[in-house]
Amino acid sequence: MSEASIPLTDPLLTAVSNEQLAMLRIVGDVLADIGEWPVYQYVEARMDELGLDADAVLRSMPSISAGQLNYSLVRRGHSTTPDTLVKLTIAGFAHLPAHGGFVDMFLAVLSELSDRRAKAEYNPRQVIEVTLSGPELLGELGLQDAPLVRLLPEVVGGEPSTWHGGGNVNGGVWMPAPSTFVRRYRNVSTVGEYLHRLRTWIEPAAQPAPVLVSPLSLVATLDYLDVVWRLRFGSGLLVVPSAERAARLAFDAATPEEFDNRLSALGEMFKGFDVPGDRQQGTLGRLRTFLAEYLTPEAMVRVESAVTVLQSVTYIRNAGQHMDAALQAAGALPSFGLTYPIRDIHQAWQSVQAHVVSALDALREEVQATLSTPGARRSQPPRPRRRASNNSG
Protein backbone atom coordinates (compact mmCIF):
# COMPACT_ATOMS: atom_id res chain seq x y z
CA MET A 1 0.00 0.00 0.00
CA SER A 2 1.57 3.28 -1.07
CA GLU A 3 0.95 6.63 0.58
CA ALA A 4 -0.67 7.81 -2.66
CA SER A 5 -3.40 5.17 -2.18
CA ILE A 6 -4.60 6.87 1.03
CA PRO A 7 -7.36 9.40 0.20
CA LEU A 8 -6.43 12.71 1.83
CA THR A 9 -9.84 13.28 3.30
CA ASP A 10 -10.15 12.16 6.90
CA PRO A 11 -8.54 14.29 9.65
CA LEU A 12 -6.99 11.13 11.10
CA LEU A 13 -4.93 10.97 7.91
CA THR A 14 -4.24 14.66 7.42
CA ALA A 15 -4.42 16.54 10.75
CA VAL A 16 -1.27 14.99 12.19
CA SER A 17 1.65 17.01 13.50
CA ASN A 18 5.35 16.22 13.31
CA GLU A 19 5.34 15.49 17.05
CA GLN A 20 2.54 12.97 16.65
CA LEU A 21 4.29 11.34 13.69
CA ALA A 22 7.43 11.06 15.81
CA MET A 23 5.55 8.98 18.38
CA LEU A 24 3.99 6.77 15.70
CA ARG A 25 7.42 6.12 14.18
CA ILE A 26 8.90 5.19 17.57
CA VAL A 27 6.19 2.55 18.02
CA GLY A 28 6.55 1.43 14.39
CA ASP A 29 10.31 1.00 14.71
CA VAL A 30 9.88 -1.24 17.75
CA LEU A 31 7.34 -3.36 15.86
CA ALA A 32 9.79 -3.71 12.97
CA ASP A 33 12.66 -4.65 15.32
CA ILE A 34 11.01 -7.10 17.76
CA GLY A 35 7.45 -7.58 16.50
CA GLU A 36 5.92 -6.47 19.82
CA TRP A 37 4.28 -3.36 21.27
CA PRO A 38 6.61 -1.09 23.29
CA VAL A 39 5.85 -0.15 26.89
CA TYR A 40 4.98 3.47 27.61
CA GLN A 41 8.19 4.06 29.59
CA TYR A 42 10.27 3.30 26.49
CA VAL A 43 8.17 5.55 24.22
CA GLU A 44 8.31 8.33 26.81
CA ALA A 45 12.12 8.06 27.01
CA ARG A 46 12.53 8.22 23.22
CA MET A 47 10.18 11.24 23.10
CA ASP A 48 12.20 12.90 25.87
CA GLU A 49 15.30 12.55 23.70
CA LEU A 50 13.47 14.57 21.05
CA GLY A 51 12.47 17.20 23.58
CA LEU A 52 8.80 16.16 23.41
CA ASP A 53 6.22 15.49 26.13
CA ALA A 54 4.81 12.02 25.41
CA ASP A 55 1.64 12.51 27.45
CA ALA A 56 0.89 15.87 25.82
CA VAL A 57 1.39 14.38 22.37
CA LEU A 58 -0.91 11.47 23.18
CA ARG A 59 -3.64 13.80 24.37
CA SER A 60 -3.29 15.96 21.25
CA MET A 61 -3.89 13.11 18.80
CA PRO A 62 -6.80 13.70 16.37
CA SER A 63 -9.71 11.39 17.08
CA ILE A 64 -13.22 10.32 16.19
CA SER A 65 -15.28 10.50 19.34
CA ALA A 66 -18.81 10.39 20.70
CA GLY A 67 -19.59 10.07 24.40
CA GLN A 68 -17.20 7.56 25.95
CA LEU A 69 -16.02 6.16 22.61
CA ASN A 70 -12.76 7.61 21.32
CA TYR A 71 -10.88 6.28 18.29
CA SER A 72 -7.49 7.80 17.58
CA LEU A 73 -4.10 6.86 16.13
CA VAL A 74 -2.96 5.17 19.34
CA ARG A 75 -4.97 2.73 21.42
CA ARG A 76 -4.41 2.70 25.16
CA GLY A 77 -6.31 2.51 28.45
CA HIS A 78 -7.68 5.41 30.45
CA SER A 79 -4.54 5.44 32.63
CA THR A 80 -0.90 5.34 31.55
CA THR A 81 1.65 3.53 33.70
CA PRO A 82 5.26 2.73 32.75
CA ASP A 83 4.31 -0.81 31.72
CA THR A 84 1.24 0.21 29.66
CA LEU A 85 1.61 -1.07 26.11
CA VAL A 86 1.41 1.63 23.44
CA LYS A 87 -0.58 0.15 20.54
CA LEU A 88 -1.46 1.57 17.15
CA THR A 89 -4.86 1.55 15.55
CA ILE A 90 -5.27 1.00 11.83
CA ALA A 91 -5.40 4.78 11.43
CA GLY A 92 -2.02 4.96 13.20
CA PHE A 93 -0.50 2.21 11.03
CA ALA A 94 -1.64 4.14 7.94
CA HIS A 95 1.03 6.78 8.65
CA LEU A 96 3.87 4.24 8.54
CA PRO A 97 4.72 3.18 4.97
CA ALA A 98 6.95 0.42 6.33
CA HIS A 99 3.87 -1.24 7.82
CA GLY A 100 1.59 -0.71 4.84
CA GLY A 101 1.38 -4.47 4.43
CA PHE A 102 -0.23 -4.80 7.85
CA VAL A 103 -2.94 -2.32 6.88
CA ASP A 104 -3.56 -4.24 3.66
CA MET A 105 -3.79 -7.46 5.68
CA PHE A 106 -6.36 -5.96 8.04
CA LEU A 107 -8.50 -4.64 5.19
CA ALA A 108 -8.39 -8.02 3.44
CA VAL A 109 -9.44 -9.82 6.62
CA LEU A 110 -12.15 -7.22 7.32
CA SER A 111 -13.55 -7.70 3.83
CA GLU A 112 -13.56 -11.47 4.23
CA LEU A 113 -15.19 -11.37 7.68
CA SER A 114 -17.95 -9.08 6.43
CA ASP A 115 -18.45 -11.22 3.32
CA ARG A 116 -18.63 -14.46 5.32
CA ARG A 117 -21.10 -12.92 7.75
CA ALA A 118 -23.33 -11.66 4.95
CA LYS A 119 -23.27 -14.92 2.98
CA ALA A 120 -23.73 -17.37 5.87
CA GLU A 121 -26.57 -19.88 5.54
CA TYR A 122 -29.16 -18.57 7.99
CA ASN A 123 -32.07 -20.57 9.37
CA PRO A 124 -35.53 -19.00 9.85
CA ARG A 125 -36.12 -21.15 12.93
CA GLN A 126 -32.89 -20.65 14.87
CA VAL A 127 -30.01 -18.27 15.38
CA ILE A 128 -26.88 -19.25 13.49
CA GLU A 129 -23.49 -18.45 15.02
CA VAL A 130 -21.00 -17.44 12.35
CA THR A 131 -17.60 -18.61 13.63
CA LEU A 132 -14.47 -18.97 11.52
CA SER A 133 -11.06 -20.56 11.98
CA GLY A 134 -8.53 -17.74 12.02
CA PRO A 135 -5.58 -19.86 10.81
CA GLU A 136 -7.66 -21.29 7.96
CA LEU A 137 -8.88 -17.82 7.01
CA LEU A 138 -5.34 -16.45 6.89
CA GLY A 139 -4.22 -19.49 4.90
CA GLU A 140 -6.94 -19.01 2.31
CA LEU A 141 -5.94 -15.37 1.94
CA GLY A 142 -2.24 -16.24 1.74
CA LEU A 143 -1.45 -14.17 4.84
CA GLN A 144 -0.28 -16.85 7.27
CA ASP A 145 3.37 -15.73 6.97
CA ALA A 146 2.74 -11.97 6.70
CA PRO A 147 4.80 -9.66 8.96
CA LEU A 148 3.20 -9.04 12.38
CA VAL A 149 0.42 -11.52 11.59
CA ARG A 150 0.41 -12.69 15.19
CA LEU A 151 -0.72 -9.19 16.27
CA LEU A 152 -3.69 -9.32 13.91
CA PRO A 153 -6.25 -10.94 16.30
CA GLU A 154 -5.50 -8.29 18.91
CA VAL A 155 -5.76 -5.42 16.42
CA VAL A 156 -8.97 -6.83 14.94
CA GLY A 157 -10.41 -7.13 18.44
CA GLY A 158 -9.48 -3.52 19.20
CA GLU A 159 -10.98 -1.84 16.15
CA PRO A 160 -14.58 -0.55 16.57
CA SER A 161 -15.51 -2.17 13.26
CA THR A 162 -14.65 -5.66 14.49
CA TRP A 163 -14.39 -5.60 18.27
CA HIS A 164 -17.65 -7.59 18.63
CA GLY A 165 -16.40 -11.13 18.15
CA GLY A 166 -13.53 -10.26 15.83
CA GLY A 167 -10.72 -11.02 18.23
CA ASN A 168 -11.93 -14.21 19.92
CA VAL A 169 -9.07 -16.51 20.93
CA ASN A 170 -10.05 -19.98 22.17
CA GLY A 171 -7.35 -22.30 23.49
CA GLY A 172 -4.68 -20.14 21.88
CA VAL A 173 -6.37 -20.39 18.47
CA TRP A 174 -7.90 -17.33 16.83
CA MET A 175 -11.60 -18.06 16.18
CA PRO A 176 -13.30 -14.85 14.99
CA ALA A 177 -17.09 -14.77 15.33
CA PRO A 178 -17.97 -11.56 13.46
CA SER A 179 -21.15 -9.78 14.51
CA THR A 180 -23.76 -8.51 12.09
CA PHE A 181 -22.27 -5.03 12.57
CA VAL A 182 -19.28 -5.97 10.38
CA ARG A 183 -21.56 -5.99 7.32
CA ARG A 184 -21.27 -2.21 7.28
CA TYR A 185 -17.70 -2.63 6.06
CA ARG A 186 -18.27 -4.88 3.06
CA ASN A 187 -16.03 -4.13 0.08
CA VAL A 188 -13.91 -1.58 1.95
CA SER A 189 -10.52 -1.52 0.22
CA THR A 190 -8.77 1.67 1.39
CA VAL A 191 -7.98 3.26 4.73
CA GLY A 192 -9.79 6.42 3.70
CA GLU A 193 -13.00 4.54 2.96
CA TYR A 194 -12.64 2.53 6.16
CA LEU A 195 -12.31 5.66 8.30
CA HIS A 196 -15.20 7.29 6.45
CA ARG A 197 -17.54 4.44 7.38
CA LEU A 198 -16.16 4.37 10.92
CA ARG A 199 -16.73 8.10 11.32
CA THR A 200 -20.25 7.81 9.88
CA TRP A 201 -21.10 5.29 12.62
CA ILE A 202 -19.35 7.02 15.54
CA GLU A 203 -20.26 10.58 14.56
CA PRO A 204 -23.51 10.41 12.58
CA ALA A 205 -24.39 13.54 10.68
CA ALA A 206 -26.46 15.89 12.79
CA GLN A 207 -29.97 16.44 11.52
CA PRO A 208 -30.91 20.09 10.93
CA ALA A 209 -33.62 21.33 13.26
CA PRO A 210 -37.02 22.30 11.86
CA VAL A 211 -37.94 25.96 12.33
CA LEU A 212 -39.82 26.74 15.53
CA VAL A 213 -42.42 29.39 14.63
CA SER A 214 -43.60 30.45 18.10
CA PRO A 215 -42.81 29.85 21.79
CA LEU A 216 -46.29 28.31 21.96
CA SER A 217 -45.66 25.94 19.04
CA LEU A 218 -44.89 22.97 21.29
CA VAL A 219 -47.94 23.41 23.53
CA ALA A 220 -50.20 24.08 20.53
CA THR A 221 -48.93 20.96 18.75
CA LEU A 222 -49.79 18.84 21.78
CA ASP A 223 -53.30 20.33 21.74
CA TYR A 224 -53.74 19.62 18.02
CA LEU A 225 -52.70 16.00 18.49
CA ASP A 226 -55.11 15.63 21.40
CA VAL A 227 -58.04 16.99 19.34
CA VAL A 228 -57.38 14.59 16.44
CA TRP A 229 -56.96 11.72 18.89
CA ARG A 230 -60.37 12.49 20.40
CA LEU A 231 -62.01 12.58 16.97
CA ARG A 232 -60.45 9.27 15.98
CA PHE A 233 -60.61 7.26 19.18
CA GLY A 234 -63.41 8.87 21.16
CA SER A 235 -61.35 10.01 24.13
CA GLY A 236 -58.43 12.31 24.72
CA LEU A 237 -54.73 11.45 24.65
CA LEU A 238 -53.31 14.20 26.81
CA VAL A 239 -53.51 14.37 30.60
CA VAL A 240 -51.84 17.62 31.68
CA PRO A 241 -49.96 17.09 34.98
CA SER A 242 -50.45 20.75 35.95
CA ALA A 243 -50.92 24.12 34.29
CA GLU A 244 -47.64 25.36 35.77
CA ARG A 245 -45.62 22.51 34.30
CA ALA A 246 -47.27 22.85 30.91
CA ALA A 247 -46.45 26.57 30.97
CA ARG A 248 -42.74 25.80 31.35
CA LEU A 249 -42.70 24.56 27.77
CA ALA A 250 -43.33 28.07 26.43
CA PHE A 251 -40.26 29.54 28.15
CA ASP A 252 -36.70 29.67 26.86
CA ALA A 253 -33.75 27.97 28.59
CA ALA A 254 -30.42 29.67 29.25
CA THR A 255 -28.82 27.47 31.93
CA PRO A 256 -28.36 23.72 32.40
CA GLU A 257 -30.85 23.87 35.27
CA GLU A 258 -33.49 25.55 33.09
CA PHE A 259 -32.83 23.05 30.28
CA ASP A 260 -33.32 20.15 32.69
CA ASN A 261 -36.48 21.84 34.00
CA ARG A 262 -37.94 22.11 30.48
CA LEU A 263 -37.04 18.53 29.61
CA SER A 264 -38.62 17.30 32.84
CA ALA A 265 -41.85 19.14 32.03
CA LEU A 266 -41.85 17.71 28.53
CA GLY A 267 -41.20 14.21 29.86
CA GLU A 268 -44.17 14.54 32.21
CA MET A 269 -46.38 15.51 29.28
CA PHE A 270 -45.37 12.28 27.54
CA LYS A 271 -46.07 10.29 30.70
CA GLY A 272 -49.53 11.86 30.69
CA PHE A 273 -50.44 10.28 27.34
CA ASP A 274 -53.51 8.16 28.12
CA VAL A 275 -52.90 5.25 25.77
CA PRO A 276 -54.75 1.92 26.11
CA GLY A 277 -52.71 -1.21 26.64
CA ASP A 278 -50.43 -2.98 29.07
CA ARG A 279 -49.48 -0.48 31.77
CA GLN A 280 -46.24 -2.38 32.37
CA GLN A 281 -45.09 -1.51 28.85
CA GLY A 282 -44.60 2.23 29.33
CA THR A 283 -46.40 5.14 27.70
CA LEU A 284 -44.39 5.39 24.49
CA GLY A 285 -44.24 1.63 24.10
CA ARG A 286 -48.04 1.46 24.39
CA LEU A 287 -48.32 4.25 21.85
CA ARG A 288 -46.40 2.20 19.28
CA THR A 289 -48.40 -0.95 19.99
CA PHE A 290 -51.79 0.79 19.96
CA LEU A 291 -51.26 2.71 16.72
CA ALA A 292 -49.96 -0.42 14.97
CA GLU A 293 -53.50 -1.82 15.26
CA TYR A 294 -54.97 1.12 13.32
CA LEU A 295 -52.30 2.31 10.88
CA THR A 296 -50.75 0.76 7.80
CA PRO A 297 -47.16 -0.53 7.89
CA GLU A 298 -46.16 2.42 5.70
CA ALA A 299 -47.65 4.88 8.20
CA MET A 300 -45.99 3.06 11.09
CA VAL A 301 -42.55 3.74 9.62
CA ARG A 302 -43.18 7.43 10.20
CA VAL A 303 -44.76 6.77 13.59
CA GLU A 304 -41.75 4.71 14.73
CA SER A 305 -39.43 7.55 13.76
CA ALA A 306 -41.58 10.07 15.64
CA VAL A 307 -41.80 7.96 18.80
CA THR A 308 -38.03 7.47 18.71
CA VAL A 309 -37.63 11.26 18.85
CA LEU A 310 -39.90 11.45 21.90
CA GLN A 311 -37.98 8.60 23.56
CA SER A 312 -34.70 10.39 22.88
CA VAL A 313 -35.97 13.37 24.88
CA THR A 314 -36.20 11.11 27.94
CA TYR A 315 -32.63 9.89 27.36
CA ILE A 316 -31.31 13.47 27.32
CA ARG A 317 -33.32 14.38 30.42
CA ASN A 318 -32.10 11.30 32.30
CA ALA A 319 -28.48 12.14 31.49
CA GLY A 320 -28.85 15.32 33.51
CA GLN A 321 -29.95 13.30 36.55
CA HIS A 322 -28.17 9.94 36.21
CA MET A 323 -24.52 9.60 35.18
CA ASP A 324 -25.03 6.12 33.73
CA ALA A 325 -27.49 7.57 31.18
CA ALA A 326 -24.84 9.78 29.56
CA LEU A 327 -24.01 7.22 26.87
CA GLN A 328 -27.65 7.00 25.73
CA ALA A 329 -27.85 10.78 25.71
CA ALA A 330 -24.69 11.09 23.61
CA GLY A 331 -26.21 8.70 21.09
CA ALA A 332 -29.52 10.58 21.03
CA LEU A 333 -28.20 14.14 20.67
CA PRO A 334 -27.17 13.96 16.97
CA SER A 335 -30.80 13.28 16.02
CA PHE A 336 -31.57 16.76 17.42
CA GLY A 337 -28.65 18.38 15.61
CA LEU A 338 -26.64 18.53 18.85
CA THR A 339 -23.29 17.23 20.06
CA TYR A 340 -22.18 15.87 23.44
CA PRO A 341 -21.55 17.63 25.73
CA ILE A 342 -24.12 20.38 25.12
CA ARG A 343 -22.45 23.79 25.04
CA ASP A 344 -25.20 26.14 23.84
CA ILE A 345 -28.21 25.62 26.13
CA HIS A 346 -30.43 28.13 24.33
CA GLN A 347 -29.86 26.51 20.95
CA ALA A 348 -30.24 23.02 22.43
CA TRP A 349 -33.71 23.71 23.87
CA GLN A 350 -34.79 25.39 20.63
CA SER A 351 -33.65 22.35 18.67
CA VAL A 352 -35.36 19.85 21.00
CA GLN A 353 -38.62 21.80 20.79
CA ALA A 354 -38.48 21.97 17.00
CA HIS A 355 -37.81 18.25 16.58
CA VAL A 356 -40.53 17.29 19.07
CA VAL A 357 -43.04 19.56 17.27
CA SER A 358 -42.14 17.82 14.00
CA ALA A 359 -42.56 14.38 15.62
CA LEU A 360 -45.93 15.26 17.18
CA ASP A 361 -47.10 16.67 13.83
CA ALA A 362 -46.18 13.37 12.19
CA LEU A 363 -48.24 11.41 14.75
CA ARG A 364 -51.21 13.75 14.29
CA GLU A 365 -51.07 13.57 10.50
CA GLU A 366 -50.95 9.77 10.42
CA VAL A 367 -53.86 9.44 12.87
CA GLN A 368 -55.81 12.15 11.06
CA ALA A 369 -55.36 10.34 7.75
CA THR A 370 -57.48 7.45 9.10
CA LEU A 371 -60.46 9.66 9.96
CA SER A 372 -61.83 9.43 6.43
CA THR A 373 -60.61 5.92 5.67
CA PRO A 374 -63.57 3.72 4.62
CA GLY A 375 -63.89 0.65 6.78
CA ALA A 376 -61.49 1.96 9.40
CA ARG A 377 -61.59 0.06 12.66
CA ARG A 378 -64.30 1.37 14.97
CA SER A 379 -63.16 3.75 17.64
CA GLN A 380 -63.23 2.55 21.19
CA PRO A 381 -65.91 4.09 23.45
CA PRO A 382 -64.74 6.82 25.78
CA ARG A 383 -62.92 5.47 28.80
CA PRO A 384 -62.66 6.90 32.30
CA ARG A 385 -59.77 9.35 32.48
CA ARG A 386 -56.80 8.19 34.48
CA ARG A 387 -53.24 9.24 34.79
CA ALA A 388 -50.66 7.20 32.99
CA SER A 389 -47.98 5.35 34.95
CA ASN A 390 -44.66 7.03 35.63
CA ASN A 391 -42.93 4.80 33.11
CA SER A 392 -42.51 6.58 29.77
CA GLY A 393 -40.17 4.06 28.12
Residue pairs with C-beta under 8 A, 6 or more apart in sequence:
1 100
1 101
1 103
1 104
1 191
2 97
2 100
3 97
5 190
6 13
6 94
6 190
6 191
6 192
7 13
7 190
7 191
7 192
7 193
8 14
8 192
9 192
9 196
10 91
10 192
10 195
10 196
10 199
11 62
12 62
12 63
12 64
12 72
12 73
12 91
12 94
12 195
13 91
13 94
13 95
13 191
13 192
13 195
15 62
16 62
16 73
16 95
17 60
19 52
19 57
19 60
20 57
20 60
20 61
20 62
20 73
21 95
22 47
22 50
22 52
22 57
23 43
23 47
23 52
23 54
23 57
23 58
23 74
24 73
24 74
24 88
24 92
24 95
24 96
25 96
26 38
26 43
26 46
26 47
27 37
27 38
27 43
27 74
27 86
27 87
27 88
27 92
28 88
28 93
28 96
28 98
28 99
30 36
30 37
30 38
30 42
31 37
31 88
31 99
31 148
31 151
32 98
32 99
35 147
35 148
35 150
35 151
37 85
37 86
37 87
37 151
38 85
38 86
39 82
39 83
39 84
39 85
39 86
40 54
40 76
40 80
40 81
40 82
40 83
40 84
40 85
40 86
41 82
41 83
43 54
43 86
44 54
44 55
44 82
47 53
47 54
47 57
48 54
55 80
58 74
58 76
58 80
61 72
61 73
61 74
62 72
62 73
63 70
63 71
63 72
64 70
64 71
64 72
64 195
64 198
64 199
64 202
64 203
65 71
65 202
65 203
66 202
66 203
66 330
66 331
66 334
66 340
67 326
67 327
67 329
67 330
67 331
67 340
68 326
68 327
68 330
69 160
69 202
71 89
71 91
71 160
71 198
71 202
72 89
72 91
72 92
73 88
73 89
73 91
73 92
73 95
74 86
74 87
74 88
74 89
74 92
75 87
75 88
75 89
75 92
75 158
76 84
76 85
76 86
76 87
77 84
87 154
87 155
87 158
88 96
89 155
89 158
89 159
90 103
90 106
90 155
90 159
90 191
90 194
91 191
91 195
93 99
93 100
93 102
93 103
93 106
94 103
94 191
99 147
99 148
101 146
101 147
102 146
102 147
102 148
102 151
102 152
102 155
103 191
105 143
105 146
105 149
105 152
106 152
106 155
106 156
106 159
107 188
107 189
107 190
107 191
107 194
108 141
108 143
109 137
109 138
109 141
109 143
109 152
109 156
110 156
110 161
110 162
110 182
110 185
110 188
110 194
111 185
111 186
111 187
111 188
111 189
112 137
112 140
112 141
113 132
113 137
113 162
113 166
113 176
113 178
113 182
114 178
114 182
114 183
114 184
114 185
114 186
114 187
114 188
115 186
116 130
116 132
116 178
117 130
117 178
117 179
117 180
117 182
117 183
118 183
118 186
120 128
120 130
121 128
122 128
129 177
130 177
130 178
131 168
131 175
131 176
131 177
132 175
132 176
132 177
132 178
133 173
133 174
133 175
134 153
134 173
134 174
134 175
134 176
135 144
135 173
135 174
137 176
138 144
138 146
138 149
138 152
143 149
152 174
153 167
153 169
153 174
153 176
154 167
156 162
156 166
156 167
156 176
157 163
157 166
157 167
157 168
158 167
159 166
160 198
160 201
160 202
161 181
161 182
161 184
161 185
161 194
161 197
161 198
162 176
162 178
162 182
164 178
164 179
164 181
164 182
165 176
165 177
165 178
165 179
166 176
166 177
166 178
166 179
166 182
167 174
167 176
168 174
168 175
168 176
168 177
169 175
184 197
184 201
185 194
185 197
188 194
188 197
203 334
204 334
205 334
206 334
206 336
206 337
206 338
206 339
207 334
207 335
207 336
207 337
207 355
208 337
209 336
209 337
209 350
209 351
209 354
209 355
210 354
210 355
210 357
210 358
211 354
212 218
212 350
212 353
212 354
212 357
214 220
215 250
215 251
215 252
216 250
217 353
217 357
218 249
218 250
218 266
218 353
218 356
218 357
219 246
219 249
219 250
221 356
221 357
221 360
221 361
221 364
222 238
222 269
222 360
223 238
224 360
224 361
224 364
225 237
225 238
225 360
225 363
225 364
225 367
226 236
226 237
226 238
228 364
228 367
228 368
228 371
229 235
229 236
229 237
229 238
229 367
230 236
230 237
231 371
232 294
232 367
232 368
232 370
232 371
232 379
233 379
233 380
234 379
234 380
234 381
234 382
235 274
235 380
235 382
235 383
235 385
236 274
236 385
237 273
237 274
237 275
238 269
238 272
238 273
238 274
239 272
239 273
239 274
239 385
239 386
239 387
239 388
240 246
240 269
240 272
241 268
241 269
241 271
241 272
245 265
245 268
245 269
246 265
246 269
248 261
248 262
248 265
249 262
249 265
249 266
249 269
249 353
251 258
251 262
252 258
252 346
252 349
252 350
253 259
253 261
253 262
253 345
253 346
253 348
253 349
254 345
254 346
255 345
256 320
256 342
256 345
258 345
258 349
259 320
259 342
259 345
259 348
259 349
260 317
260 320
260 321
262 349
262 352
263 313
263 316
263 317
263 320
263 352
264 317
266 313
266 317
266 352
266 356
267 313
267 314
267 317
267 392
270 283
270 284
270 310
270 313
270 314
270 392
271 283
271 388
271 389
271 390
271 391
271 392
272 387
272 388
273 283
273 284
273 287
273 388
274 383
274 385
274 386
274 387
274 388
275 283
275 286
275 287
275 290
275 388
276 286
276 290
276 380
276 383
277 286
277 289
277 290
278 286
278 289
279 286
279 388
279 389
280 391
281 289
282 389
282 391
282 392
282 393
283 388
283 389
283 391
283 392
283 393
284 307
284 310
284 311
284 314
284 392
284 393
285 393
287 307
288 303
288 304
288 307
291 300
291 303
291 363
291 366
291 367
292 300
293 377
294 367
294 370
294 376
294 377
295 303
295 366
295 367
295 370
299 366
299 369
302 362
302 366
303 362
303 363
303 366
305 359
305 362
306 358
306 359
306 360
306 362
306 363
307 359
307 363
308 335
309 335
309 355
309 356
309 358
309 359
310 356
310 359
310 360
311 393
312 332
312 335
312 336
313 352
313 356
314 392
314 393
315 325
315 328
315 329
315 331
315 332
316 329
316 332
316 333
316 336
316 352
318 325
318 328
318 329
319 325
319 326
319 328
319 329
319 330
326 340
329 340
330 340
333 339
333 340
333 342
335 355
336 348
336 351
336 352
336 355
337 351
337 355
338 347
338 348
338 351
342 348
370 376
